[in-house]
Amino acid sequence: MDELRRTGGAIVTIGSQLGYTGGINCAAYAASKAGVSGLTRALARQLGPEVRVNCVAPGPIETPMTAAHATPEWVEQKTQQQVMKRFGTADEVATAVSWVAGTDASFVTGQTIHVNGGGVMP
């Protein structure tokens, strides 16, 4: 940790909307992602001001994992719950990660950035 503080920079962890909301049949996954958000806040306090630590928490994203586990009914239900009425893309998540890791977010630390189309607004 001393070397990290000396060199500075940013850490971006990857959480999930389910870490905030929970979900049916995914307690372990939801708990692990809630833990990622807690770890993010703790590390931000521990490593600041030299190192910024933030979490990006995607909601429904079009991925091979989603396609493998989702029924058409589930996809429709989740789509209707989103303000944006669609799933996000991996590129949209990557854009959020790039922003929070970069210098444009130099005053952002200890935060969970929700990339979820408005499905959850903490």
N, C-alpha and C positions, 0 to 999 in steps of 0.2 A: 504493500500500500504506500510505503514511503516513496518508492520510485514513481508511482502513479501521481502522487501529489506533486512531486518535483517537476514532472514533465507537463502536468495539467491535461486538459482535454475534456472529453465528454464520454459518458457511458450511456447507451440506450438499451434498455431491457425490453423484452416483448411479452406483454401480458395478453389479456383477452377480455372482451366484454363480459364473459361468463365469470371472471374473477370479481366483478362488481355485482352481477345479478344472480349468480348461481344458475342452475339448470337441472332439468330432470335427467336422471341416469348419467350424470357426469360430475358427481360430487368430488372425486379425487382431482379431476382436471380443474374444476372451478376453484377448489382449495389451493391447488398449486399456483394458479394464476393470481389469486388474491395474495398469496405469499410473495409473488414477484413484485406486486405493487408495494407491499410493505418493505421488502428488501430495498426497493428503489428509494423510498423515502429515508430509510435508515442510512443507506450509503451516501445519499445527498448530504445529510447532516454530518456524517463522518468525514467525507472527503472534501466538502466545500471549504473555502471558496475556490480552491484550485481546480477541482474537478466537478463538473455538472453531471447529475445522474437523473435520467428521466425514463419513463416507460411509455411505449406505444401499445395501446390495447385495441386491437381490431375487433369489429363485430362481424357480421356475416360477410365473408369474402369469397369470391369465385376462385376456388382452388381444387386440385385433384382430391384432397381430403374431403372437402365439402361434397363434391360430386359423388364420391364413393359411399358416403353415409346418408345422403339426403334423399328423401322421397319428394316427388313433385308437389305433394300436398304441403310438406314441411317448408319447401322453398317458397311456395305461394304465401303461406302464413307469415313467414319471416319477412318477405318482401313487403307485405301490407303493413307490417309493424314499423317499417323504416319511413322516416319523413321523405327520404329521397326515392322511395319506391323501387329500389334495386339493391343488389349486393354490390359491395365494393370490389376493387381489383387489387391484385398484389402491387401493381405500380402505385396505386393511391396510398397504400401502407408504406411503401418504400419512400415516397415523397415526404410523408410525415416523419419517418426516421431520419431522412437526410436533413430536413429542416431542424429538428430538435438536436441533432448532432452538430449542426453548423453554427457559425458565428452570429447568424441572424437571431438565434435563440440564446444569446449570451446571458440573459437575465432570467432564464427559465431553468429551474432545478427542483427536483423532488416531486415532479408532476407526472400524472398519468394522462396521456393524450388519447382520448377516445376517438377512433376512426371507425364510425359505425353508422353513417348515414342518418343520424338523428334517432336511431332506435332506442338509445339510452342517453339521457342528458343529466349527468351527475351534478 
